Amino acid sequence: MHWPEGFWRSDYIFICYIKALFWFIPIVYIAKLMGYKWVFSSHNVIPHYKVRSLFLERLMRLFILKKFDLVIGLAYNTKSDLELAFGTSGKRYVLALHGIYNRDIESNNQIALRKELQIPKSAKIILSINSLGRQNKGVDGLLKGWEKLENKGDIHLLITGEKPAGYNKLKIDKNFHFIEGYIPDDYLKRIFNCVDFMLFNYKNITTSGMYFMTITYGLASIAPNLPFFKLHSSDKTTLFFDYNVSLSSQMKKIFKKINNGWEPDLDEFDKLRVKYNTKSSAEEISKAFYSLL
């Protein structure tokens, strides 16, 4: 089970509690009596999408860690994150690192998309996904810093997802671009083939699937120095900023590095693709599953 909160998610808090306490929990116990084993693939310590009650989510995570037969961690920091938050990482814990994705290379679409967005071939594009309905990241700090920059050089900023505050003012800037709403997978691949950097402005994170997408496409990251990024990346492919300091105050330094020609180490991406091989992770998960039989 990867996203257990889907069992009790609702627009109404009291329905969330009813589904969790009087549907999900009984199902777990009944299934156990029937001989079924329960496995939790822990992507994040606490859900970051449509959380109606933080207390309920913590309660259910603790129940899962205590009652499930196996917990699979997808990142080096997952075990310590779980133990810090709940005092346990489950009855049995196995590490199977999140793998990379399949890549579609579309050079023609890369050129076409830049023309569509009116972005020069020589420009460096920073992508930031302003995810709909998520509370663990945002673009406020990024945009505050963006507006203060007097000289952006040849850097263009592409925001997707939820329309940011102050959009009417931002859209006047020729270096600012926005694609609203949910991005279909095929179009998202075009974007990944087109941009140069992915900016992660997480407030907290245990595992980021989007980060592994950047490895797949060889995109440099701009990321906070949170444990996940420090453990899974390096300054060869990532420009780190201090999580404890506002991003807006660090934008000038980051942009200066990019405009001065900073480039990621392509050989390092090759090493990371080998390290985060999906087949290796699948083998670890398979061995853990067979051990439950």
QUIWO-V937542 format. One record per pair of residues at least 12 apart in sequence whose C-alpha atoms are under 6 Angstrom apart, sorted by the first residue. I is the first residue (numbers start at 1). GAP is how many residues later the second one is. D is the distance in whole Angstrom. If there is no record, write none. Layout:
i=I gap=GAP d=D
i=I gap=GAP d=D
//
This chain:
i=1 gap=38 d=6
i=1 gap=39 d=5
i=1 gap=40 d=6
i=2 gap=39 d=5
i=8 gap=12 d=5
i=13 gap=39 d=6
i=38 gap=30 d=5
i=38 gap=31 d=5
i=39 gap=29 d=6
i=39 gap=30 d=6
i=39 gap=31 d=5
i=39 gap=32 d=6
i=40 gap=31 d=5
i=41 gap=30 d=6
i=41 gap=31 d=5
i=42 gap=30 d=6
i=42 gap=31 d=5
i=43 gap=164 d=6
i=44 gap=162 d=5
i=44 gap=163 d=6
i=48 gap=86 d=6
i=49 gap=85 d=5
i=65 gap=25 d=4
i=66 gap=24 d=6
i=70 gap=22 d=5
i=71 gap=22 d=5
i=72 gap=21 d=6
i=72 gap=22 d=5
i=72 gap=23 d=6
i=73 gap=22 d=5
i=73 gap=23 d=6
i=74 gap=22 d=5
i=74 gap=23 d=4
i=74 gap=24 d=5
i=75 gap=22 d=5
i=96 gap=185 d=5
i=96 gap=188 d=6
i=97 gap=184 d=6
i=99 gap=177 d=5
i=99 gap=178 d=5
i=99 gap=179 d=4
i=100 gap=112 d=5
i=100 gap=116 d=6
i=101 gap=115 d=6
i=110 gap=83 d=6
i=110 gap=84 d=5
i=123 gap=31 d=5
i=123 gap=32 d=6
i=124 gap=31 d=5
i=124 gap=72 d=6
i=125 gap=30 d=6
i=125 gap=31 d=5
i=125 gap=32 d=6
i=125 gap=70 d=5
i=125 gap=71 d=5
i=126 gap=31 d=5
i=126 gap=71 d=5
i=126 gap=72 d=6
i=127 gap=31 d=5
i=127 gap=71 d=5
i=127 gap=72 d=6
i=128 gap=31 d=5
i=128 gap=71 d=5
i=129 gap=30 d=6
i=129 gap=31 d=5
i=130 gap=30 d=6
i=130 gap=31 d=5
i=130 gap=32 d=5
i=131 gap=30 d=5
i=132 gap=30 d=5
i=136 gap=66 d=6
i=136 gap=67 d=5
i=137 gap=64 d=6
i=137 gap=65 d=4
i=137 gap=66 d=5
i=141 gap=106 d=5
i=141 gap=107 d=5
i=142 gap=106 d=6
i=144 gap=104 d=6
i=145 gap=103 d=4
i=145 gap=106 d=6
i=156 gap=19 d=5
i=156 gap=20 d=6
i=157 gap=19 d=5
i=158 gap=19 d=5
i=158 gap=20 d=6
i=159 gap=19 d=5
i=160 gap=18 d=6
i=160 gap=19 d=5
i=160 gap=20 d=6
i=161 gap=19 d=5
i=161 gap=20 d=4
i=161 gap=21 d=6
i=162 gap=19 d=6
i=196 gap=23 d=6
i=197 gap=22 d=5
i=197 gap=23 d=5
i=197 gap=24 d=5
i=198 gap=23 d=5
i=199 gap=22 d=6
i=199 gap=23 d=5
i=200 gap=23 d=5
i=220 gap=17 d=5
i=220 gap=18 d=6
i=220 gap=44 d=6
i=221 gap=17 d=5
i=222 gap=16 d=6
i=222 gap=17 d=5
i=222 gap=18 d=6
i=223 gap=17 d=5
i=224 gap=16 d=6
i=224 gap=17 d=5
i=224 gap=18 d=6
i=224 gap=19 d=5
i=225 gap=15 d=6
i=225 gap=17 d=6
i=225 gap=18 d=6
i=236 gap=28 d=6
i=236 gap=29 d=5
i=237 gap=27 d=5
i=237 gap=28 d=6
//
